[in-house]
């Protein structure tokens, strides 16, 4: 559904919210580990 561009923007928006959430909840070390996994 949607154009590839719209899908890409949707993914960026999703990861932006996810990263913001994790950055508030997790410590800096755990955040670095998640960044490596992603």
PyMOL commands that set and color helices and strands:
alter all, ss='L'
color gray80, all
select helices_A, chain A and resi 4-25+28-37
alter helices_A, ss='H'
color red, helices_A
deselect
rebuild
show_as cartoon
